[in-house]
Amino acid sequence: MKFLVINGPNINMLGLREPDIYGRKTYADLLEFIRASAAAVGVEVELFQSNSEGAIVDIIQWAYNRADGIVINPAAYTHTSVAILDALKAVALPAVEVHISDVGSREDFRKLSYAGKACVKTIAGKGFEGYKEAIEFLKDHIS
Ligand code: DQA
């Protein structure tokens, strides 16, 4: 079983960006954590990060017939991108939305998620653990 794990804009700045919200661990730490979480349950992962909306649409389309599921943290595009929502609907792969922070308890504009409308589950506010939970949930959901 193979999952595509997508991280959107500014997730590459983890460790530096707003550490009171996102913590002090880096994006490299996150990749290591995701790889270990996937390996522990026998899942293969393809890891992708981009600051560009179109590149995220392209990688979602790439996943069609190549991945069994998608874990996505669309970051700021969560709250703006109909293009990412449409791409998720187009490939129709089971997808789980992850947010490091608790978007529900932050500014009002973070409460709306377009991508989430095409996801079978949303996990928010659990830090890196959310990605692990998403991988495990997706694996069970597909099996
Ligand atoms: C985020 C939450 C978004 O609102 C924000 O724009 C991000 C990160 C999170 O992981 O908590 O960049 O997706």
Backbone and ligand atoms as CSV (ligand in chain L), in Angstrom:
chain,resi,resn,atom,element,x,y,z
A,1,MET,N,N,0.838,-1.189,0.000
A,1,MET,CA,C,0.000,0.000,0.000
A,1,MET,C,C,0.884,1.254,0.000
A,2,LYS,N,N,0.513,2.218,-0.863
A,2,LYS,CA,C,1.354,3.406,-0.989
A,2,LYS,C,C,0.510,4.683,-0.844
A,3,PHE,N,N,0.984,5.589,0.004
A,3,PHE,CA,C,0.283,6.863,0.201
A,3,PHE,C,C,1.160,8.022,-0.261
A,4,LEU,N,N,0.498,9.010,-0.834
A,4,LEU,CA,C,1.158,10.286,-1.140
A,4,LEU,C,C,0.881,11.240,0.030
A,5,VAL,N,N,1.944,11.793,0.596
A,5,VAL,CA,C,1.797,12.754,1.710
A,5,VAL,C,C,2.208,14.135,1.191
A,6,ILE,N,N,1.241,15.048,1.202
A,6,ILE,CA,C,1.456,16.382,0.629
A,6,ILE,C,C,1.445,17.433,1.731
A,7,ASN,N,N,2.428,18.300,1.717
A,7,ASN,CA,C,2.434,19.461,2.598
A,7,ASN,C,C,2.486,20.735,1.761
A,8,GLY,N,N,1.650,21.685,2.131
A,8,GLY,CA,C,1.526,22.914,1.368
A,8,GLY,C,C,2.465,24.025,1.823
A,9,PRO,N,N,2.137,25.270,1.475
A,9,PRO,CA,C,3.037,26.405,1.658
A,9,PRO,C,C,3.460,26.650,3.099
A,10,ASN,N,N,4.739,26.947,3.229
A,10,ASN,CA,C,5.380,27.328,4.498
A,10,ASN,C,C,5.585,26.175,5.469
A,11,ILE,N,N,5.147,24.977,5.099
A,11,ILE,CA,C,5.418,23.834,5.984
A,11,ILE,C,C,6.929,23.535,5.956
A,12,ASN,N,N,7.599,23.900,4.853
A,12,ASN,CA,C,9.071,23.767,4.791
A,12,ASN,C,C,9.781,24.707,5.776
A,13,MET,N,N,9.040,25.654,6.347
A,13,MET,CA,C,9.621,26.611,7.307
A,13,MET,C,C,9.404,26.172,8.762
A,14,LEU,N,N,8.898,24.964,8.948
A,14,LEU,CA,C,8.690,24.478,10.323
A,14,LEU,C,C,9.988,24.600,11.113
A,15,GLY,N,N,9.853,24.935,12.388
A,15,GLY,CA,C,11.035,25.135,13.223
A,15,GLY,C,C,11.347,26.607,13.365
A,16,LEU,N,N,11.182,27.337,12.221
A,16,LEU,CA,C,11.424,28.783,12.210
A,16,LEU,C,C,10.123,29.550,12.365
A,17,ARG,N,N,9.074,29.048,11.713
A,17,ARG,CA,C,7.827,29.824,11.637
A,17,ARG,C,C,7.007,29.670,12.915
A,18,GLU,N,N,6.605,30.763,13.480
A,18,GLU,CA,C,5.683,30.792,14.619
A,18,GLU,C,C,5.815,29.560,15.529
A,19,PRO,N,N,6.978,29.416,16.170
A,19,PRO,CA,C,7.204,28.201,16.959
A,19,PRO,C,C,6.213,27.995,18.102
A,20,ASP,N,N,5.611,29.103,18.560
A,20,ASP,CA,C,4.598,28.964,19.618
A,20,ASP,C,C,3.363,28.234,19.102
A,21,ILE,N,N,3.140,28.272,17.794
A,21,ILE,CA,C,1.981,27.571,17.201
A,21,ILE,C,C,2.404,26.218,16.635
A,22,TYR,N,N,3.537,26.202,15.899
A,22,TYR,CA,C,3.903,24.997,15.144
A,22,TYR,C,C,5.041,24.187,15.762
A,23,GLY,N,N,5.637,24.701,16.842
A,23,GLY,CA,C,6.706,23.961,17.500
A,23,GLY,C,C,8.082,24.276,16.927
A,24,ARG,N,N,9.096,23.651,17.490
A,24,ARG,CA,C,10.488,23.938,17.109
A,24,ARG,C,C,11.089,22.873,16.190
A,25,LYS,N,N,10.326,21.822,15.940
A,25,LYS,CA,C,10.859,20.781,15.055
A,25,LYS,C,C,10.773,21.237,13.601
A,26,THR,N,N,11.732,20.762,12.802
A,26,THR,CA,C,11.850,21.231,11.418
A,26,THR,C,C,11.064,20.342,10.445
A,27,TYR,N,N,11.017,20.782,9.194
A,27,TYR,CA,C,10.365,19.972,8.156
A,27,TYR,C,C,11.124,18.650,7.965
A,28,ALA,N,N,12.452,18.704,8.077
A,28,ALA,CA,C,13.242,17.460,7.971
A,28,ALA,C,C,12.840,16.499,9.093
A,29,ASP,N,N,12.620,17.027,10.281
A,29,ASP,CA,C,12.152,16.186,11.402
A,29,ASP,C,C,10.787,15.570,11.070
A,30,LEU,N,N,9.921,16.388,10.443
A,30,LEU,CA,C,8.584,15.884,10.093
A,30,LEU,C,C,8.694,14.731,9.095
A,31,LEU,N,N,9.565,14.892,8.091
A,31,LEU,CA,C,9.718,13.830,7.092
A,31,LEU,C,C,10.196,12.533,7.740
A,32,GLU,N,N,11.145,12.675,8.649
A,32,GLU,CA,C,11.670,11.495,9.354
A,32,GLU,C,C,10.548,10.820,10.161
A,33,PHE,N,N,9.731,11.657,10.814
A,33,PHE,CA,C,8.623,11.140,11.620
A,33,PHE,C,C,7.601,10.411,10.735
A,34,ILE,N,N,7.282,11.003,9.584
A,34,ILE,CA,C,6.292,10.390,8.680
A,34,ILE,C,C,6.832,9.061,8.132
A,35,ARG,N,N,8.113,9.073,7.720
A,35,ARG,CA,C,8.714,7.835,7.187
A,35,ARG,C,C,8.658,6.723,8.222
A,36,ALA,N,N,9.000,7.044,9.474
A,36,ALA,CA,C,9.007,6.038,10.547
A,36,ALA,C,C,7.585,5.564,10.842
A,37,SER,N,N,6.630,6.494,10.847
A,37,SER,CA,C,5.232,6.134,11.142
A,37,SER,C,C,4.689,5.193,10.069
A,38,ALA,N,N,5.039,5.467,8.816
A,38,ALA,CA,C,4.554,4.638,7.708
A,38,ALA,C,C,5.221,3.264,7.742
A,39,ALA,N,N,6.537,3.265,7.951
A,39,ALA,CA,C,7.282,1.990,7.979
A,39,ALA,C,C,6.742,1.083,9.083
A,40,ALA,N,N,6.363,1.675,10.212
A,40,ALA,CA,C,5.877,0.881,11.358
A,40,ALA,C,C,4.605,0.099,11.022
A,41,VAL,N,N,3.821,0.596,10.053
A,41,VAL,CA,C,2.592,-0.119,9.690
A,41,VAL,C,C,2.675,-0.692,8.263
A,42,GLY,N,N,3.893,-0.759,7.739
A,42,GLY,CA,C,4.124,-1.405,6.444
A,42,GLY,C,C,3.550,-0.652,5.259
A,43,VAL,N,N,3.509,0.678,5.366
A,43,VAL,CA,C,2.988,1.489,4.265
A,43,VAL,C,C,4.159,2.219,3.592
A,44,GLU,N,N,4.127,2.284,2.264
A,44,GLU,CA,C,5.127,3.056,1.502
A,44,GLU,C,C,4.645,4.498,1.398
A,45,VAL,N,N,5.553,5.457,1.487
A,45,VAL,CA,C,5.116,6.848,1.323
A,45,VAL,C,C,5.941,7.587,0.279
A,46,GLU,N,N,5.246,8.452,-0.444
A,46,GLU,CA,C,5.860,9.406,-1.368
A,46,GLU,C,C,5.626,10.770,-0.717
A,47,LEU,N,N,6.715,11.505,-0.463
A,47,LEU,CA,C,6.587,12.758,0.290
A,47,LEU,C,C,6.767,13.951,-0.635
A,48,PHE,N,N,5.860,14.931,-0.493
A,48,PHE,CA,C,5.889,16.084,-1.398
A,48,PHE,C,C,5.546,17.348,-0.633
A,49,GLN,N,N,6.303,18.418,-0.906
A,49,GLN,CA,C,5.966,19.734,-0.342
A,49,GLN,C,C,6.103,20.773,-1.440
A,50,SER,N,N,5.161,21.708,-1.477
A,50,SER,CA,C,5.302,22.826,-2.412
A,50,SER,C,C,4.619,24.058,-1.846
A,51,ASN,N,N,5.157,25.206,-2.248
A,51,ASN,CA,C,4.534,26.484,-1.890
A,51,ASN,C,C,3.578,26.951,-2.987
A,52,SER,N,N,3.455,26.154,-4.055
A,52,SER,CA,C,2.651,26.554,-5.221
A,52,SER,C,C,1.379,25.721,-5.340
A,53,GLU,N,N,0.273,26.399,-5.505
A,53,GLU,CA,C,-1.023,25.721,-5.619
A,53,GLU,C,C,-1.053,24.770,-6.818
A,54,GLY,N,N,-0.547,25.253,-7.977
A,54,GLY,CA,C,-0.584,24.430,-9.190
A,54,GLY,C,C,0.246,23.159,-9.049
A,55,ALA,N,N,1.371,23.275,-8.372
A,55,ALA,CA,C,2.227,22.094,-8.174
A,55,ALA,C,C,1.511,21.062,-7.303
A,56,ILE,N,N,0.703,21.543,-6.369
A,56,ILE,CA,C,-0.053,20.617,-5.509
A,56,ILE,C,C,-1.155,19.936,-6.321
A,57,VAL,N,N,-1.811,20.695,-7.193
A,57,VAL,CA,C,-2.810,20.105,-8.102
A,57,VAL,C,C,-2.140,19.037,-8.975
A,58,ASP,N,N,-0.960,19.355,-9.512
A,58,ASP,CA,C,-0.240,18.411,-10.387
A,58,ASP,C,C,0.102,17.107,-9.649
A,59,ILE,N,N,0.556,17.226,-8.410
A,59,ILE,CA,C,0.970,15.995,-7.697
A,59,ILE,C,C,-0.260,15.158,-7.322
A,60,ILE,N,N,-1.387,15.823,-7.047
A,60,ILE,CA,C,-2.623,15.064,-6.768
A,60,ILE,C,C,-3.026,14.290,-8.029
A,61,GLN,N,N,-2.939,14.932,-9.180
A,61,GLN,CA,C,-3.267,14.230,-10.435
A,61,GLN,C,C,-2.289,13.088,-10.693
A,62,TRP,N,N,-1.007,13.313,-10.364
A,62,TRP,CA,C,0.022,12.280,-10.531
A,62,TRP,C,C,-0.346,11.026,-9.737
A,63,ALA,N,N,-0.997,11.249,-8.579
A,63,ALA,CA,C,-1.291,10.124,-7.677
A,63,ALA,C,C,-2.306,9.140,-8.254
A,64,TYR,N,N,-3.088,9.597,-9.245
A,64,TYR,CA,C,-4.096,8.716,-9.838
A,64,TYR,C,C,-3.419,7.483,-10.442
A,65,ASN,N,N,-3.860,6.314,-10.020
A,65,ASN,CA,C,-3.278,5.038,-10.476
A,65,ASN,C,C,-1.859,4.785,-9.956
A,66,ARG,N,N,-1.353,5.656,-9.082
A,66,ARG,CA,C,-0.006,5.440,-8.543
A,66,ARG,C,C,-0.011,5.303,-7.026
A,67,ALA,N,N,-0.999,5.930,-6.368
A,67,ALA,CA,C,-1.066,5.849,-4.903
A,67,ALA,C,C,-2.431,5.289,-4.510
A,68,ASP,N,N,-2.478,4.726,-3.307
A,68,ASP,CA,C,-3.744,4.154,-2.810
A,68,ASP,C,C,-4.518,5.158,-1.958
A,69,GLY,N,N,-3.827,6.206,-1.529
A,69,GLY,CA,C,-4.491,7.206,-0.696
A,69,GLY,C,C,-3.608,8.428,-0.554
A,70,ILE,N,N,-4.204,9.499,-0.041
A,70,ILE,CA,C,-3.491,10.771,0.098
A,70,ILE,C,C,-3.657,11.308,1.516
A,71,VAL,N,N,-2.535,11.745,2.097
A,71,VAL,CA,C,-2.566,12.509,3.349
A,71,VAL,C,C,-2.155,13.920,2.950
A,72,ILE,N,N,-2.974,14.900,3.283
A,72,ILE,CA,C,-2.682,16.258,2.816
A,72,ILE,C,C,-2.850,17.311,3.911
A,73,ASN,N,N,-1.794,18.112,4.060
A,73,ASN,CA,C,-1.897,19.347,4.836
A,73,ASN,C,C,-1.754,20.481,3.819
A,74,PRO,N,N,-2.871,21.001,3.334
A,74,PRO,CA,C,-2.785,22.037,2.291
A,74,PRO,C,C,-2.340,23.393,2.833
A,75,ALA,N,N,-2.100,23.466,4.151
A,75,ALA,CA,C,-1.671,24.707,4.818
A,75,ALA,C,C,-2.630,25.847,4.455
A,76,ALA,N,N,-2.116,27.019,4.083
A,76,ALA,CA,C,-3.012,28.163,3.842
A,76,ALA,C,C,-3.996,27.903,2.698
A,77,TYR,N,N,-3.618,27.052,1.724
A,77,TYR,CA,C,-4.536,26.757,0.609
A,77,TYR,C,C,-5.787,26.006,1.065
A,78,THR,N,N,-5.727,25.439,2.264
A,78,THR,CA,C,-6.910,24.799,2.849
A,78,THR,C,C,-8.122,25.720,2.738
A,79,HIS,N,N,-7.848,26.993,3.076
A,79,HIS,CA,C,-8.936,27.942,3.284
A,79,HIS,C,C,-9.290,28.728,2.025
A,80,THR,N,N,-8.595,28.454,0.925
A,80,THR,CA,C,-8.812,29.260,-0.295
A,80,THR,C,C,-8.976,28.440,-1.575
A,81,SER,N,N,-8.470,27.207,-1.590
A,81,SER,CA,C,-8.266,26.560,-2.891
A,81,SER,C,C,-9.367,25.602,-3.332
A,82,VAL,N,N,-10.191,26.085,-4.256
A,82,VAL,CA,C,-11.167,25.208,-4.910
A,82,VAL,C,C,-10.431,24.276,-5.885
A,83,ALA,N,N,-9.281,24.741,-6.417
A,83,ALA,CA,C,-8.512,23.910,-7.367
A,83,ALA,C,C,-8.008,22.625,-6.687
A,84,ILE,N,N,-7.555,22.742,-5.450
A,84,ILE,CA,C,-7.083,21.538,-4.738
A,84,ILE,C,C,-8.274,20.641,-4.391
A,85,LEU,N,N,-9.386,21.243,-3.987
A,85,LEU,CA,C,-10.609,20.450,-3.743
A,85,LEU,C,C,-11.007,19.691,-5.010
A,86,ASP,N,N,-11.034,20.374,-6.133
A,86,ASP,CA,C,-11.456,19.729,-7.390
A,86,ASP,C,C,-10.494,18.621,-7.802
A,87,ALA,N,N,-9.186,18.825,-7.565
A,87,ALA,CA,C,-8.198,17.788,-7.912
A,87,ALA,C,C,-8.429,16.540,-7.051
A,88,LEU,N,N,-8.690,16.747,-5.774
A,88,LEU,CA,C,-8.952,15.593,-4.888
A,88,LEU,C,C,-10.204,14.849,-5.345
A,89,LYS,N,N,-11.222,15.620,-5.728
A,89,LYS,CA,C,-12.458,14.973,-6.210
A,89,LYS,C,C,-12.213,14.248,-7.528
A,90,ALA,N,N,-11.373,14.827,-8.378
A,90,ALA,CA,C,-11.114,14.243,-9.703
A,90,ALA,C,C,-10.455,12.872,-9.584
A,91,VAL,N,N,-9.455,12.763,-8.717
A,91,VAL,CA,C,-8.752,11.467,-8.626
A,91,VAL,C,C,-9.525,10.482,-7.762
A,92,ALA,N,N,-10.409,11.035,-6.898
A,92,ALA,CA,C,-11.290,10.217,-6.055
A,92,ALA,C,C,-10.554,9.172,-5.219
A,93,LEU,N,N,-9.351,9.519,-4.777
A,93,LEU,CA,C,-8.621,8.625,-3.865
A,93,LEU,C,C,-9.026,8.974,-2.435
A,94,PRO,N,N,-9.075,7.970,-1.534
A,94,PRO,CA,C,-9.364,8.321,-0.147
A,94,PRO,C,C,-8.284,9.258,0.395
A,95,ALA,N,N,-8.717,10.350,1.013
A,95,ALA,CA,C,-7.758,11.352,1.487
A,95,ALA,C,C,-8.090,11.753,2.919
A,96,VAL,N,N,-7.036,12.031,3.681
A,96,VAL,CA,C,-7.190,12.541,5.044
A,96,VAL,C,C,-6.486,13.892,5.123
A,97,GLU,N,N,-7.192,14.862,5.690
A,97,GLU,CA,C,-6.660,16.220,5.875
A,97,GLU,C,C,-6.013,16.306,7.257
A,98,VAL,N,N,-4.803,16.874,7.297
A,98,VAL,CA,C,-4.088,17.033,8.566
A,98,VAL,C,C,-3.707,18.492,8.757
A,99,HIS,N,N,-3.854,18.980,9.980
A,99,HIS,CA,C,-3.314,20.287,10.365
A,99,HIS,C,C,-2.542,20.124,11.659
A,100,ILE,N,N,-1.361,20.717,11.699
A,100,ILE,CA,C,-0.518,20.626,12.892
A,100,ILE,C,C,-1.190,21.370,14.047
A,101,SER,N,N,-1.719,22.551,13.740
A,101,SER,CA,C,-2.357,23.364,14.777
A,101,SER,C,C,-3.860,23.067,14.814
A,102,ASP,N,N,-4.499,23.575,15.868
A,102,ASP,CA,C,-5.936,23.380,16.004
A,102,ASP,C,C,-6.651,24.511,15.266
A,103,VAL,N,N,-6.857,24.319,13.970
A,103,VAL,CA,C,-7.418,25.384,13.127
A,103,VAL,C,C,-8.794,25.853,13.630
A,104,GLY,N,N,-9.502,24.970,14.278
A,104,GLY,CA,C,-10.850,25.300,14.769
A,104,GLY,C,C,-10.852,26.321,15.891
A,105,SER,N,N,-9.706,26.462,16.575
A,105,SER,CA,C,-9.681,27.411,17.692
A,105,SER,C,C,-8.822,28.640,17.375
A,106,ARG,N,N,-8.527,28.849,16.084
A,106,ARG,CA,C,-7.735,30.020,15.686
A,106,ARG,C,C,-8.641,31.065,15.004
A,107,GLU,N,N,-8.115,31.846,14.073
A,107,GLU,CA,C,-8.936,32.886,13.435
A,107,GLU,C,C,-10.114,32.248,12.678
A,108,ASP,N,N,-11.175,33.032,12.526
A,108,ASP,CA,C,-12.368,32.519,11.840
A,108,ASP,C,C,-12.074,32.011,10.426
A,109,PHE,N,N,-11.157,32.722,9.705
A,109,PHE,CA,C,-10.916,32.324,8.312
A,109,PHE,C,C,-10.288,30.935,8.206
A,110,ARG,N,N,-9.729,30.421,9.312
A,110,ARG,CA,C,-9.137,29.072,9.270
A,110,ARG,C,C,-10.179,27.974,9.507
A,111,LYS,N,N,-11.406,28.383,9.796
A,111,LYS,CA,C,-12.441,27.375,10.105
A,111,LYS,C,C,-13.020,26.755,8.842
A,112,LEU,N,N,-12.864,27.455,7.702
A,112,LEU,CA,C,-13.372,26.898,6.444
A,112,LEU,C,C,-12.268,26.100,5.756
A,113,SER,N,N,-12.586,24.851,5.408
A,113,SER,CA,C,-11.639,24.033,4.638
A,113,SER,C,C,-12.300,23.554,3.354
A,114,TYR,N,N,-11.747,23.983,2.216
A,114,TYR,CA,C,-12.241,23.465,0.935
A,114,TYR,C,C,-11.769,22.023,0.738
A,115,ALA,N,N,-10.474,21.779,0.923
A,115,ALA,CA,C,-9.925,20.431,0.705
A,115,ALA,C,C,-10.650,19.410,1.580
A,116,GLY,N,N,-10.992,19.830,2.791
A,116,GLY,CA,C,-11.640,18.916,3.734
A,116,GLY,C,C,-12.944,18.341,3.207
A,117,LYS,N,N,-13.576,19.062,2.269
A,117,LYS,CA,C,-14.852,18.586,1.711
A,117,LYS,C,C,-14.661,17.323,0.865
A,118,ALA,N,N,-13.399,17.060,0.464
A,118,ALA,CA,C,-13.134,15.852,-0.329
A,118,ALA,C,C,-12.371,14.811,0.496
A,119,CYS,N,N,-12.297,15.009,1.801
A,119,CYS,CA,C,-11.517,14.088,2.648
A,119,CYS,C,C,-12.430,13.240,3.519
A,120,VAL,N,N,-11.994,12.017,3.800
A,120,VAL,CA,C,-12.803,11.120,4.638
A,120,VAL,C,C,-12.627,11.451,6.118
A,121,LYS,N,N,-11.578,12.206,6.462
A,121,LYS,CA,C,-11.336,12.555,7.863
A,121,LYS,C,C,-10.429,13.778,7.937
A,122,THR,N,N,-10.618,14.556,9.012
A,122,THR,CA,C,-9.733,15.692,9.291
A,122,THR,C,C,-9.147,15.504,10.681
A,123,ILE,N,N,-7.826,15.692,10.785
A,123,ILE,CA,C,-7.145,15.606,12.084
A,123,ILE,C,C,-6.422,16.934,12.287
A,124,ALA,N,N,-6.738,17.643,13.368
A,124,ALA,CA,C,-6.128,18.956,13.601
A,124,ALA,C,C,-5.729,19.107,15.056
A,125,GLY,N,N,-4.616,19.815,15.255
A,125,GLY,CA,C,-4.214,20.164,16.614
A,125,GLY,C,C,-3.430,19.096,17.333
A,126,LYS,N,N,-2.961,18.093,16.603
A,126,LYS,CA,C,-2.218,17.008,17.253
A,126,LYS,C,C,-0.737,17.028,16.896
A,127,GLY,N,N,-0.268,18.137,16.277
A,127,GLY,CA,C,1.140,18.225,15.911
A,127,GLY,C,C,1.514,17.144,14.909
A,128,PHE,N,N,2.770,16.675,14.982
A,128,PHE,CA,C,3.249,15.641,14.044
A,128,PHE,C,C,2.412,14.363,14.157
A,129,GLU,N,N,1.922,14.067,15.366
A,129,GLU,CA,C,1.133,12.843,15.599
A,129,GLU,C,C,-0.044,12.721,14.635
A,130,GLY,N,N,-0.571,13.867,14.203
A,130,GLY,CA,C,-1.714,13.862,13.292
A,130,GLY,C,C,-1.420,13.109,11.996
A,131,TYR,N,N,-0.166,13.213,11.516
A,131,TYR,CA,C,0.213,12.522,10.272
A,131,TYR,C,C,0.233,11.008,10.492
A,132,LYS,N,N,0.697,10.606,11.666
A,132,LYS,CA,C,0.755,9.167,12.011
A,132,LYS,C,C,-0.673,8.610,12.073
A,133,GLU,N,N,-1.519,9.368,12.768
A,133,GLU,CA,C,-2.919,8.956,12.907
A,133,GLU,C,C,-3.585,8.866,11.525
A,134,ALA,N,N,-3.255,9.805,10.653
A,134,ALA,CA,C,-3.845,9.829,9.310
A,134,ALA,C,C,-3.424,8.589,8.513
A,135,ILE,N,N,-2.137,8.236,8.593
A,135,ILE,CA,C,-1.627,7.065,7.866
A,135,ILE,C,C,-2.312,5.798,8.386
A,136,GLU,N,N,-2.406,5.686,9.703
A,136,GLU,CA,C,-3.028,4.486,10.293
A,136,GLU,C,C,-4.518,4.417,9.947
A,137,PHE,N,N,-5.183,5.564,10.005
A,137,PHE,CA,C,-6.613,5.605,9.673
A,137,PHE,C,C,-6.832,5.199,8.214
A,138,LEU,N,N,-6.021,5.783,7.308
A,138,LEU,CA,C,-6.179,5.492,5.878
A,138,LEU,C,C,-5.952,4.013,5.578
A,139,LYS,N,N,-4.927,3.459,6.237
A,139,LYS,CA,C,-4.612,2.040,6.028
A,139,LYS,C,C,-5.834,1.181,6.412
A,140,ASP,N,N,-6.406,1.446,7.586
A,140,ASP,CA,C,-7.589,0.687,8.046
A,140,ASP,C,C,-8.779,0.945,7.132
A,141,HIS,N,N,-8.930,2.180,6.719
A,141,HIS,CA,C,-10.074,2.584,5.881
A,141,HIS,C,C,-10.044,1.825,4.544
A,142,ILE,N,N,-8.837,1.655,3.985
A,142,ILE,CA,C,-8.708,1.016,2.670
A,142,ILE,C,C,-8.784,-0.507,2.786
A,143,SER,N,N,-8.244,-1.046,3.891
A,143,SER,CA,C,-8.152,-2.522,4.023
A,143,SER,C,C,-9.542,-3.162,4.181
L,1,DQA,C1,C,-1.884,24.638,8.987
L,1,DQA,C2,C,-2.992,25.600,9.406
L,1,DQA,C3,C,-3.255,26.621,8.316
L,1,DQA,O1,O,-4.316,27.504,8.700
L,1,DQA,C4,C,-2.003,27.449,8.062
L,1,DQA,O2,O,-2.223,28.355,7.004
L,1,DQA,C5,C,-0.798,26.608,7.835
L,1,DQA,C6,C,-0.610,25.376,8.592
L,1,DQA,C7,C,-1.504,23.638,10.119
L,1,DQA,O3,O,-0.851,22.659,9.812
L,1,DQA,O4,O,-1.851,23.870,11.279
L,1,DQA,O5,O,0.097,26.988,7.083
L,1,DQA,O6,O,-2.343,23.866,7.894
